[in-house]
Amino acid sequence: MGVLSHFRVEFYDCLYKRADALFELTDAVLCADGPVTSPAEHRRGHGAMYDAVNHGWLEPRRLRRLLAATPLPRAADGRIVLAVDVSNWLRNDAPTSPDLLFCHVYGRGRSAEQFIPGWPNSFVAALETGRTSWTALLVAIRLGQADDATAVTATQLRDVVTRLVHAGQWKPGDQDILIVMDAGYDVTRLAFVLSDLPVALVGRLRSDRVMLRDAGPRRSGPRGGQPRKHGGVLTFSKPDSWHTPEQTTACDTTHYGKAETLAWDRMHPRLTARGPWLDHCGELPLIHGTLIQLQVTYLPGDRAPKPVWLWSSRTGMTAADIDLRWQAFLRRFDLEHTFRLFKQTLGWTAPKVRDPHTADLWTWPIIAAHTQLRLARPLAEDLRRPWERATEPRRLTPVRVRRGFRHLRAKAVRPTSVPQPSKPGPGRPPGSKDRRPAPRYEPGKTVKRAETLTEHVRLKQQRG
């Protein structure tokens, strides 16, 4: 209770404008009887709620430091495991909202994917061990129309790791912080950019990729010339091109049957002077890592399992290190439970706001509400429905913890002041119309990346 009350006081201090209304709006989200469909359940009235969301001010840097200083979950060996992923705030049929991007949305059938305008937000969270729906969110950044996703992710991860070090969550001599990500991220580029930090990256690769071995010892031919830079090619879709792996592991799992892995040490991709490497000065580097293939016996729902290809930024790993990598990658999907809780229960995307800065402000109270649920997890009682199974006290889901949060709120510190009685405003006069139509914006990227070095040089010359 002391840790929860301390977080509530520090969160209130992060609110610089409309603090009382924003804090009690967060409590209203936590204490609602069911899913939040509208943030209007507020004891200070509808006017205060709209004024707080539209004109409030929250200091993100201070809240990020507070989130990094809270107790974080750790892996079995004591290290911190971070996951990075993107969740979209869809705003279809909102042409007056600026900074919209086309967000990729998956469908239920084949070729059912769609691109819907919205605001993509990049989240970084600390993961727990075992099968759970809990994560510890640390930061959220909205991706803009002119942002490069890889550059923004690299800056975001660097800031998170720096704050964890300053908060004492990582000290010299501890295990490296493990960062897991899906195939949408350029894991080799991020490993190169973040090589000066105490982190180890694990990312999924597409099944149509290839990796290269080292060239081996230098050999001088009869004609001389430059020595080879790359060795043999390992094509994921061609088992004939696979050489003998350095490590093989096998273990039994609860939901996937037998899990077998093959690991090839010191594998690197072939880099070209395009995309994020256009501005690289000098010779392109060789980014070595460990290539891991994960194969399971079956998947839930009688689906045919396909091999999963992972790449780790560490070399010379043991069998235990390889098992830790792929098990941590499977825990990355716990973020999907958090995103579903945000949207379906806490009402993150319920407000139909127009300004993206208002959406950014509303994101932080939702993160603070989720953090309070995580801190209240050992204090909550299991107020389950008659059709639900009993659960251990420390294994409650976020939804079950939220059911009893109203009882914990009565015992926790409430730093807000008593609301003052007021009368509702006059509103818009009857019969009046808005004679200033809102401007309309086109969704999509505004900055296009050059595909070739020649085009990149030409664009730099045009920009001066």
C-alpha atoms as one frame of an Amber mdcrd trajectory, in Angstrom:
protein
   0.000   0.000   0.000   2.908   2.335   0.691   4.352   1.771  -2.780   0.952
   2.356  -4.386   0.342   5.543  -2.393   3.822   6.845  -3.229   3.194   6.322
  -6.933  -0.146   8.132  -6.727   1.456  11.151  -5.046   4.310  11.258  -7.551
   1.884  10.878 -10.454  -0.150  13.795  -9.122   3.028  15.895  -9.002   3.573
  15.131 -12.711   0.300  16.905 -13.535   1.112  20.593 -13.964  -2.232  21.857
 -15.260  -5.791  20.631 -14.523  -4.139  18.245 -12.055  -7.201  17.451  -9.943
  -9.426  16.731 -12.924  -6.850  14.529 -14.680  -6.061  12.586 -11.506  -9.698
  11.904 -10.675 -10.385  11.035 -14.297  -7.694   8.346 -13.974  -9.366   7.067
 -10.806 -12.697   7.004 -12.619 -11.157   4.757 -15.266  -9.824   2.456 -12.547
 -13.017   2.308 -10.496 -15.562   1.967 -13.295 -17.903  -0.999 -12.947 -17.277
  -2.261 -16.475 -15.438  -1.376 -19.674 -14.922   2.343 -20.174 -16.847   3.422
 -23.247 -16.663   7.153 -22.507 -14.491   9.085 -20.009 -17.512  11.100 -18.820
 -17.870   9.252 -15.485 -16.255  12.011 -13.463 -17.390  13.679 -10.249 -16.144
  17.093 -11.339 -18.570  17.214 -14.248 -18.415  16.945 -18.004 -16.977  20.436
 -18.450 -14.020  19.721 -16.176 -13.362  16.450 -17.951 -13.256  18.018 -21.435
 -11.218  20.948 -20.147  -8.694  18.596 -18.532  -8.234  16.442 -21.632  -8.058
  19.371 -24.040  -6.097  21.909 -21.958  -4.348  19.837 -19.296  -0.592  19.489
 -19.050   1.388  16.458 -17.958   5.184  16.433 -17.829   6.197  13.255 -19.748
   9.854  13.276 -18.677   9.001  13.239 -14.993   6.443  10.467 -15.448   8.928
   8.397 -17.457  11.465   8.663 -14.628   8.744   7.642 -12.172   7.806   4.585
 -14.241  11.455   3.544 -14.505  11.855   3.789 -10.708   8.869   1.552  -9.867
   9.485  -2.147  -9.043   9.913  -4.015 -12.333   9.496  -7.725 -13.124  12.597
  -9.698 -13.969  13.475 -12.932 -15.690  14.477 -16.129 -13.901  18.177 -15.176
 -14.002  17.471 -11.685 -12.600  17.818  -9.699 -15.818  15.323  -7.175 -17.180
  13.523  -8.208 -20.379  12.073  -5.387 -22.476   9.691  -5.668 -25.410   8.944
  -3.012 -28.013   5.816  -3.010 -30.150   3.361  -0.666 -31.872  -0.349  -0.321
 -31.170  -2.609   1.826 -33.350  -5.240   4.337 -32.289  -7.465   4.062 -35.371
  -9.171   7.279 -36.534 -10.985   6.301 -39.702 -13.476   8.824 -41.083 -11.609
  11.652 -39.298 -10.261  13.850 -42.110  -9.922  16.872 -39.789  -7.386  15.089
 -37.536  -3.762  15.875 -38.477  -0.688  13.609 -38.422  -2.595  10.462 -39.399
  -0.716   7.487 -40.823  -1.933   4.390 -42.606  -1.924   1.658 -39.950  -1.703
  -1.993 -40.925  -4.621  -3.939 -39.424  -4.879  -7.717 -39.652  -8.107  -9.441
 -40.667  -9.583 -12.805 -39.758  -9.064 -14.449 -43.143  -6.389 -14.627 -45.778
  -5.658 -11.383 -47.595  -7.979  -9.578 -45.172  -5.378  -7.040 -44.048  -6.332
  -3.397 -44.301  -4.645  -0.013 -44.042  -6.739   2.323 -41.878  -5.794   5.904
 -40.918  -4.767   6.273 -37.296  -2.067   7.277 -34.829   0.527   4.512 -34.278
   2.102   4.507 -30.807   5.359   2.739 -29.963   5.388   1.152 -26.481   8.271
  -0.277 -24.445   7.414  -2.587 -21.538   9.195  -4.901 -19.110   8.069  -8.545
 -19.304   7.498 -11.182 -16.655   8.404 -14.854 -16.732   5.795 -17.549 -17.292
   2.388 -17.297 -18.911   0.865 -14.032 -17.743  -1.013 -11.009 -19.045   0.982
  -8.492 -16.968   3.565  -6.099 -18.345   5.229  -2.998 -16.916   4.861  -0.160
 -19.426   7.699   2.354 -19.384   7.160   4.720 -22.301   4.869   5.477 -25.237
   5.714   7.628 -28.267   3.410   8.511 -31.131   5.017   8.042 -34.537   4.706
  11.091 -36.757   4.396  11.421 -40.505   8.024  12.467 -40.937   9.537   9.988
 -38.451  11.747   7.075 -39.352  10.508   4.094 -37.334  13.980   2.591 -36.809
  15.528   5.887 -35.693  12.641   6.632 -33.321  12.818   3.137 -31.835  16.585
   3.421 -31.317  16.201   6.757 -29.510  13.294   5.397 -27.474  15.215   2.304
 -26.340  18.315   4.358 -25.526  16.290   6.706 -23.331  14.596   3.796 -21.541
  17.869   1.997 -20.806  19.479   5.248 -19.616  16.609   5.898 -17.213  16.777
   2.334 -15.885  20.485   2.765 -15.188  19.937   6.103 -13.434  17.104   4.595
 -11.349  19.365   1.789 -10.141  17.450  -0.957 -11.952  20.686  -2.017 -13.687
  24.157  -1.847 -12.125  27.602  -2.773 -13.457  28.057  -6.514 -13.157  24.392
  -7.339 -13.758  23.136  -9.360 -16.703  22.608  -7.384 -19.918  19.109  -6.068
 -20.514  17.373  -8.285 -23.074  15.236  -6.537 -25.708  12.861  -8.617 -27.851
  10.984  -7.458 -30.942   9.004  -8.802 -33.877   9.838  -8.938 -37.566   8.726
  -5.357 -38.240  11.950  -3.986 -36.733  15.426  -3.901 -38.245  17.091  -5.812
 -35.419  20.570  -5.738 -36.966  20.454  -1.970 -37.419  19.268  -1.487 -33.828
  22.029  -3.796 -32.576  24.613  -1.628 -34.356  23.170   1.660 -33.059  22.769
   0.423 -29.458  26.089  -1.438 -29.282  27.425   0.944 -26.600  24.636   0.049
 -24.156  24.430  -3.002 -21.849  21.713  -4.623 -23.956  21.273  -7.794 -25.999
  18.698  -7.803 -28.803  16.551 -10.668 -30.065  14.315 -10.185 -33.098  12.299
 -12.352 -35.433  13.313 -12.534 -39.084  11.141 -13.206 -42.078  11.279 -16.718
 -43.525  12.493 -15.444 -46.922  15.723 -13.962 -45.556  19.313 -15.145 -45.988
  22.301 -14.921 -43.663  26.017 -15.153 -44.386  28.888 -16.893 -42.662  32.333
 -15.436 -42.115  34.763 -15.526 -45.012  37.201 -17.604 -43.002  40.981 -17.204
 -43.057  42.390 -14.854 -45.626  43.547 -16.526 -48.820  45.554 -14.847 -51.535
  44.749 -15.959 -55.045  47.086 -15.963 -58.006  45.640 -12.672 -59.224  45.649
 -10.997 -55.815  42.871  -8.478 -55.244  40.708  -7.669 -52.270  39.995 -10.572
 -49.868  36.536 -11.954 -49.479  34.206 -10.232 -47.017  31.410 -12.817 -46.818
  31.355 -16.583 -46.632  28.716 -19.107 -47.571  25.026 -18.245 -47.769  22.394
 -19.757 -45.457  18.952 -19.480 -47.072  16.109 -19.960 -44.625  13.824 -21.659
 -47.147  16.521 -24.039 -48.474  17.645 -26.644 -45.912  20.347 -27.809 -48.343
  22.222 -24.547 -47.705  22.340 -25.055 -43.936  25.648 -26.067 -42.449  26.096
 -27.928 -39.173  24.747 -25.808 -36.282  26.981 -24.976 -33.340  24.211 -25.586
 -30.780  21.047 -27.738 -30.709  18.517 -27.815 -27.888  15.240 -29.640 -27.216
  12.714 -29.347 -24.395   9.066 -30.163 -23.730   6.521 -27.357 -23.443   2.981
 -27.258 -22.108   1.151 -25.786 -25.115   3.469 -26.451 -28.069   4.739 -29.980
 -27.529   8.437 -30.500 -28.098  10.440 -27.371 -28.937  13.666 -27.899 -30.865
  16.178 -25.220 -31.791  19.140 -25.021 -34.131  21.679 -22.227 -33.584  24.392
 -21.019 -35.957  27.036 -18.770 -34.439  28.564 -15.637 -36.033  25.988 -15.091
 -38.774  25.592 -11.654 -40.342  23.370 -10.052 -43.008  24.600  -8.532 -46.253
  24.278  -4.775 -45.851  23.841  -2.393 -48.773  24.109   1.388 -48.983  20.384
   2.019 -48.939  17.645   2.643 -46.404  19.058   3.458 -42.945  22.635   2.832
 -44.155  22.674   5.654 -46.716  24.277   8.117 -44.300  26.859   5.624 -43.008
  30.402   6.887 -43.438  33.079   4.429 -44.461  32.828   0.721 -45.123  29.659
  -1.039 -44.094  30.194  -3.101 -40.927  29.796  -6.809 -40.324  27.179  -7.254
 -37.593  27.683 -10.721 -36.154  25.105 -12.567 -34.127  23.527 -15.944 -33.510
  20.852 -17.281 -35.859  18.241 -19.448 -34.129  15.581 -21.631 -35.718  12.706
 -22.637 -33.418  10.443 -25.547 -34.392   7.560 -26.834 -32.256   5.392 -29.933
 -32.633   1.963 -28.295 -32.777   0.127 -25.028 -32.168  -3.137 -24.363 -30.307
  -6.122 -24.878 -32.584  -4.568 -27.705 -34.637  -2.613 -25.284 -36.791   0.404
 -26.426 -38.747   3.528 -24.990 -37.093   6.087 -23.192 -39.193   9.681 -22.614
 -38.110  10.421 -19.297 -36.398  13.721 -17.615 -37.220  15.361 -15.437 -34.570
  18.557 -13.406 -34.586  20.409 -12.480 -31.404  23.091  -9.823 -31.182  25.232
 -12.045 -28.939  27.741 -14.632 -30.169  29.261 -17.651 -28.485  26.087 -18.524
 -26.599  25.496 -21.744 -24.704  22.427 -23.964 -24.945  20.946 -22.308 -21.842
  21.392 -18.851 -23.398  19.611 -19.973 -26.567  16.649 -21.348 -24.600  16.452
 -18.081 -22.674  16.277 -16.105 -25.948  13.416 -17.948 -27.587  11.454 -18.215
 -24.352  11.798 -14.457 -23.851  10.618 -13.904 -27.414   7.434 -15.887 -26.714
   6.785 -13.643 -23.727   6.696 -10.686 -26.130   3.110 -11.599 -27.003   2.053
 -10.617 -23.472   2.016  -7.060 -24.797  -0.997  -7.993 -26.924  -2.980  -8.641
 -23.724  -1.993  -5.193 -22.455  -3.091  -3.506 -25.690  -6.417  -5.332 -25.584
  -6.893  -4.231 -21.958  -6.142  -0.627 -22.924  -8.668  -0.555 -25.733 -11.473
  -2.829 -24.526 -11.456  -2.188 -20.758  -9.630   1.044 -19.865 -10.989   2.994
 -22.845  -7.727   4.210 -24.319  -9.208   4.739 -27.804 -12.745   5.561 -26.597
 -12.436   9.397 -26.810 -12.975  10.674 -30.341 -10.414  13.450 -30.055  -9.281
  15.519 -32.994  -5.893  16.854 -31.890  -3.053  14.263 -31.721  -1.525  16.119
 -28.753  -4.754  15.513 -26.855  -4.420  11.819 -27.672  -0.838  11.886 -26.350
  -2.021  13.448 -23.097  -4.770  10.844 -22.684  -2.287   7.998 -23.237  -0.272
   8.827 -20.116  -3.161   8.586 -17.583  -4.027   5.191 -19.084  -0.427   4.047
 -18.549  -0.532   5.419 -14.996  -3.804   3.554 -14.379  -2.290   0.296 -15.620
   0.763   0.837 -13.397  -1.494   1.308 -10.362  -3.224  -1.969 -11.160   0.163
  -3.695 -11.292   1.240  -2.205  -7.966  -2.108  -3.156  -6.388  -1.830  -6.722
  -7.622  -0.679  -8.281  -4.285  -3.358  -6.330  -2.366  -6.464  -7.118  -4.425
  -8.991  -9.791  -3.552 -10.408 -12.223  -6.082 -13.898 -10.834  -6.771 -14.644
 -13.363  -9.449 -17.889 -13.981 -11.267 -19.834 -17.184 -10.520 -18.706 -18.773
 -13.790 -15.012 -17.941 -13.324 -12.430 -20.219 -11.784 -10.647 -19.430  -8.563
  -7.128 -18.024  -8.955  -4.218 -17.643  -6.619  -4.048 -14.157  -5.049  -0.814
 -13.210  -6.834  -1.981 -14.653 -10.161  -4.984 -12.370 -10.672  -5.463 -10.849
 -14.111  -5.575  -7.049 -14.565  -9.360  -7.165 -15.019  -9.844  -8.963 -11.697
  -7.532  -6.555  -9.884  -9.520  -3.645 -11.323 -12.760  -5.030  -9.866 -11.482
  -4.536  -6.340  -9.492  -1.349  -6.897 -12.296   0.864  -5.621 -11.844  -0.715
  -2.179  -8.087  -0.159  -2.305  -8.549   3.444  -3.434 -10.358   4.202  -0.185
  -7.209   3.201   1.733  -4.648   4.799  -0.592  -3.578   8.421  -0.607  -5.753
  10.853  -2.570  -3.813  14.103  -3.050  -6.572  15.965  -4.903  -8.553  18.790
  -3.364 -12.285  18.781  -2.736 -14.247  19.793  -5.866 -15.832  23.234  -5.685
 -19.516  23.598  -6.557 -20.129  25.304  -9.853 -22.832  25.814 -12.436 -22.732
  24.472 -15.988 -21.690  26.859 -18.709 -24.190  28.402 -21.118 -22.927  26.384
 -24.093 -23.498  27.342 -27.680 -26.565  29.516 -28.280 -29.493  27.616 -29.810
 -29.631  27.804 -33.573 -26.031  28.986 -34.023 -23.703  27.235 -36.434 -19.962
  26.895 -36.651 -18.989  29.175 -39.507 -15.289  28.204 -39.396 -14.945  24.688
 -40.804 -11.983  22.718 -39.553  -9.119  22.164 -42.007  -8.755  18.738 -43.572
  -5.568  16.703 -43.772  -4.361  13.834 -45.905  -3.079  10.764 -44.031   0.237
   9.182 -44.885   3.955   9.801 -44.835   5.247  13.254 -45.738   8.928  12.314
 -46.034   9.969   9.635 -48.500  13.242   7.780 -47.997  15.609   7.591 -50.927
  16.128   4.065 -52.195  19.528   4.531 -53.860  22.696   6.409 -52.992  22.464
   8.546 -56.127  18.961   9.692 -55.249  20.030  10.359 -51.682  22.906  12.608
 -52.795  20.597  14.465 -55.182  18.030  15.118 -52.435  20.733  16.371 -50.061
  21.953  18.792 -52.727  18.413  20.076 -53.279  17.965  20.688 -49.546  21.115
  22.744 -49.509
